[in-house]
Amino acid sequence: MGVHVIKMPDLGEGITEVELVAWRVKPGDRVAEDQVLADVMTDKATVEIPSPVVGQVLALGGEVGQVLAVGAELIRIEVEGAGTPGEAAPSVLTVPQDAAASMPVVPAPAPASTPTSTSTSIPDASAAPSPSADRPIASPAVRRRAWELGIDLQQVAASGAGGRILQADLDAHVAAHGTAPPAVAVSTGFVQRNDEEKVPVVGLRRRIAQKMQESKRRIPHFTYVEEVDVTELEALRARLNAQWGAQRGHLTLLPLLVRAVALAVREFPQVNARFDDEAGVVTRHGAVHLGIATQTASGLMVPVLRHAEARDLWSSAAEVARLAEAARAGKATRDELTGSTLTLTSLGALGGIVSTPVINHPEVAIVGVNRIVERPVMRGGAVVARQMMNLSSSFDHRVVDGVDAARFVQALRAYLESPAMLFVE
């Protein structure tokens, strides 16, 4: 028998370390070739690490949440034959003593001992402890009432069989002595709680925390808010769905926003950019690779709608739906989660009135969409009902001047309030 050591593979793209987010096996398990051993996370993509061999797990090389360098020992498996060159074969489920210092060992759990007839017995009911002679005998209802009245049952004369205190005995005690103020107020249904729960920040949640912290630390944000009348836009969307929905699919507001952003950045290329602040270089992109902030069960992910500038409404809608489904199912690839040049974020019906979105570093802008509400608006001297929506957009003030940010948002507003312009080249 030999020992096969599986090390953290090089996942490419300059990755030097990964986070261990889940073990799929434990010491003592038999594993087959290509069976998934562990899940690791790099950037925002989760990668499965398969086994190249058949054997039995000896030891795990880390705990969930631990960051492992590429090339670090991930797991040891006992195999038929010589195993990994230079590794001694242990006779029990432990690593060799000379390797113990370099790899933490998670030992296999010891099997539970089998109970025998001499170690297990059924308690004798006759041996059950009897109530203390000092403790008054009373039903739960009597005890409850005594507690509410503030009466010490030891002070109540019992008239029931065997010295049991009855409700009538409480009545007689109250008539003779009155009641004492209750030591504790009658329960109102509000109960004090002192429990705590410690939630490890690992996996995607750790990546989100690091990303947000890095963005706020490095980027001087400023946020610009503008309201937009989307009455005509919503009317157009309803007409398009009525005419083409059955054949091409239902349109939400999102693909119309994507189209407006793709057109607006033509006039303001400084918004569709990435800033390498260490090299001091801003790269303005002709392609609009639009990050679509997506909430998943694991946390916020940003799949990328590539070449939004070349897509029609239905192409954008279909691709956004596909990316969102992949992200929520945990199947989005690294390529689908990286490379965005500008991000669009929306909380939908929960969008509130104003938000201050955090820029997706190293981008220089993010467009936030608030919810649509019907409000009275003055138009032509009359009060009319209009569907209004705010755009809350944040910019990197090192790269985007305030006036350019305002003009960009006003360009977005013009496209959304005159939706026919979305289709004019």
N, C-alpha and C positions, 0 to 999 in steps of 0.2 A: 504493500500500500504506500502511496505517496501523497504529498500535499501540493495542491494547485493553488497558487496565490493569484487572485484577480485584482488588478490595480485599476484605479480610476482612469478610464481612457481619455485620450485627447479628443474633445468634441469639435475641434476646429474653431475658426474665426477668432483666434487669439485668446481663447478662454483658458485661464490658468487655475481656476478653482470653481467648485460647484457646491451647492448645499444639498445635503442628504435630507430628503423630505419624507421617505417611507421605505421601510423594509418589507419585502414580500415573503421572506423566509426567516427562519430562526435556527439557532444551533440545534443540530440533531436531525433536521429535515433532510430528506433525500431530494435531490434536484435532478432534473433532466436537462439535456442539451437544449439551449435556446429558451429555457424557462426564465422568466423575469425575476431577478434577484432583488432589485432596489429601484426606486425612483429618485432621480436627482434633478435639481433645477439650476438652470443657467440663464441669466437675464430673467425672462418671464416664461421661458419654455421648459416644460417638464420632459425629461428624457428617461426612458426605461433602459436599465442595464441588464442584458441577458447573460446566462451562463454559457460559456463555450464548452463545458465538460459535464459529464455525468458523475455524481458522487454524493457525499454527505457533508452538510455544512458543519465546519468545525468552530469557526469564530467570525464575528462581525467586526468590521473595522471602524465603527463609529456609531453615534447615537443620532436619532432624528433631530434635525436642527443644526447639526455640526457641519462646518464648512471644511471640505476636503480639497486638497490641491490635486491637480492632475498628476498622476503617477503614484499617489498615495495608495496604500493597501486598502482595498474595499472589503474583501471577504476571503476566507480560506476554506477550501473544499478538499476533503479526503477523496482520492481517486484511486482507481486500479492503476498499477504501474508506478513509474518513477515520479510523476508529478512535475512541478516546476523545478528546473535545475537549481541545485544549491539549497533546497529546502528539505529538512529532515521530516520523516513521516512519524507523527505521534501515535501512540498506541491507545490514547483516550481522547475525548473531545476537548482538547486544549491545544494551544500552539506550543511549539518547542520553547524550552526555557530561554534559549539564546535570542528568540524573537520577541519575548514577552515585553521587553522594554520599548519596542518600536510599534507595537500594535495593541490597543486595548482589547481585552477578551470579554465577550459576553457569553458566559458559560451556559450550557444546556441545563434546563431545569431538572432537578432530581425527581424521579418518579415517586409518586405518593405511595406510602406503604399500604399494603392490603390489610384491612382490619380483620382481626380474628375473633373467634367466639369468646375468648377470655378477656378481650379488651373492650367489648361492646356489651352493654346491658341496658335493659329497659327499667327506668325508675319505678319503684314501688309506690303506687299512689298513696298507700297508707303511711308512707314515710314523709309525705309532703308537710312542710312546716305549717303549724297552726297559727292563727292570728295571735298577735301579742296580746297578753292579758291587759296591757295598758291602753290598747287601741280600742276605742268605742266601736260597737257593732252597729252599723247603719247601712241602709241601701244607698246607691249612688245618688238617687234623687234627694234623699234626706241630707246627705253630705253637701250636695250642691246648694240646697236651700240654706243650710247652716252657714256655708261660706259666704253666700250673698248677704245674709243677715249679720255676719260678723260674730257668730256664736261659736264658742268653743264647745265641741260636743262632749268633752270630758266634764263639763259643768252641767250637763243636761241629765235629769233623772230619767232612766229608761223604764218603760212599762211593758215592752214586748217580750216574747218568749226568748229565753236565753240571754236576757239583758240587751235586746235589740232596741234601738231608739227609733220611735215612730214619728210620723208627721204631727200626731197629736201631742207628743212630748215636746216638740219644738213650739207648738202653739201655747202649751202651758208655760214653758220657759219664758216665752215672749211676754205673756200676760203677767208673769210674776216679776221679771227682771228687765223687760224691754230688750232692745237690741243694741249692739255696739257698732260704731262706724266700721264698715268693712275695711280690712287691711289693704285690700287691692280693689280698685274700681271694677265694676262689672264689665266683662269683656264687650267691646264694641265691634269686634271683628278685625281691628287693626292690631297686628302682632309685631313686636319688635323682632328684627332679624340682625344677626351678627355673623352670618355665614359669608365666606369669601371664596372666590374662584380665581385661580391663577391660570391664565391662558398664555401658553408659550407663543411668542411671535416668531413663527417659522414659515418656511416655504414661500408661497406667493405673498402672504401678508408681510413677511420680512422684506421682500423685494419692493413691495409698494411703499413701505415705510422708508426704506433707504432712498428710493427714487424721489419721493416727495421731499424728504429732508435735503437731498442734494439739489433739487430744483429751487427750493426756497432759499437755500444757503448761497447759491451761486448766481441766481438771477434776480435783479431788482425789478420786481413786478409792478405794473400799474394796470388798473382795470378801468375800462370805459364801458358805460352802459347807455344803450339807446333803445327807445321803444319803436316798434314796427307795427304798422297796420297790415295784418295778413288776411283781411277779409277777402280780397280778390284772389289771393293765392289759394286760400281754402276753397273758394268757389271753383277755381280752375282744377284743383285736385279732385274735387267731387265729380266734375264733368269728365275728367280723364278716367277715373275709376268706373263711372257709369258706362262709358263707351268702350274702354279697353281692358277693364279689370278682369273679365272672364278669360280673355285670351292671353294677356301679358302679365297679369298679376296685380294685386292691390298695391297702390302707392300710399306710403305714409308721407309725412312732411319732410322726412330726412333726405330723400333723393333730390327734392327741390332745393333744400339748403345746400347740398353738395354741389349742385349745379351753380348756385349763386356764388359760393366760395370760389369755385374753379374759374369763374368769369372775373370776379373781383381781383384776384391775385395777378391777373394779367396787367392790371393798372398799378398794382402795388407789389412788385416782386420781392421787396424787402421783408414782407410778411411771410412769404413762403420760403423760409430759409432755415438753416442750421448754423449755430455759432460755436466754433471750436475756440473757446476762450483761452485755452492754454497756448494754442498756436497763433491766436489773434486773427483768425480768418473766418469771415462770414461767407457761406456758400449759398447763393440764391439758386433755386431749382426751377427749371421749366416744367418738369413733371410735378403734378400735384398728387403726392402720395398722402392721402388724408387718413390720419388716425381717427378711429371711431371709438370713443370711450365706451366700454361695455361692462356692465355689472354682472358678475358671475357669483356662484355660491362660494367661491374661494376668495373673491375680492375683485378689485377693478383691473381689467385688462384692456389693452388698446390694440386690437387688430387693425391692419392697414389696408385701406381701399386704394389699390395702386392705380395710377393713371386715371384719376377722377376726371381730368380735363378731357379725356377721350371717350367718356361713357355717356349714354343717354340715360333718361330717368329709370327705365326698367332694368337696364344693365347694372346701374348703381344699386337699385333696390335688391336685386337678386344676389349680388355679391356681398352686400352688407348683411343680408339675412344669412348667407352661407358662413361668413366669417363669425358672426355672433353665435351661431349654433356651434361652430367648432370651438370657440372660446369657452362657451358655457359647458361643453362636454369635455373640456380639458384636452382637446385634440388639435388645437391650433399649433402650427409649426413655428419654429424660430423665424423663418422668413416672413410668415404672416403677422408676426408681432413686432417686427423691427423695420426701420427705414422710413418712418413717416416724416413728412416735411412740415406738416401743420395738423392740428388736432381739432376735432369737433366733439363737444360734449353736451349732453342733454339729460336731464332727469325726468323728461316727459311730463306727465301730469303732476309730479312732485316738484317741478322745476322752480317753484317759488316766484318771487318778483325780481330779485337780484341775487346774483352769486358772484364769487370771486375765484374763478377756476385757476388751478395751478398749472403752469406751463410744463409741457412734457419735454424736459431737457434732453437733447440740446436744441430743440426747436425754439423759436422766438415769439410764438403767438399761439393762442388757443381761443376758439370761438365757443362761447357758452350760450345755450338756448334755454330760456325760461318758458313757463307754461303759457298757453293761450287762454285768455279770459275775454269775455264779452263785456265791454264797458261803454258808457255813454261818452260820445265824442262830438265836439262842435265841428260841423262841416257846412260851409255856406250859410252860416248864421243860424243853423238849426242843430238841435241835439239829436244825434242818431246813434244807434247801437252798432258798434264795430268790434271785430275780433282783433285784440291787441296782444302783442308778444314782445318781451324784452330780449335783447341780445346783451349778454354780459361777457365781454372779451378781455383777456389779459395779454399784455405785451412785455417783451424784454426791453427795458428803457435804454439799455446800452446800444441796442441795434435799431429799434423803432422809435422815432420821435413821436411825441404826443399828437402833433398835427397830422402826421401820416396815419397813425392809428385811427384817429377820428375820421379822416377821409376814407379809409378802407371800410370802416363800419358803415359810413354813409353810403358808400357804393353798394354794400350788401343790402342796405335798407332800400335803395332805389330799385334793385333787381327784385326784391321780394314784394314791394308795394306795386310794382308794374310788371307782373310775371310774364307778360308777352315778351319782354326784353330778354328773358332767359333763353329764348330760341332764335335770337337775332345774332348772327355772326358778323 
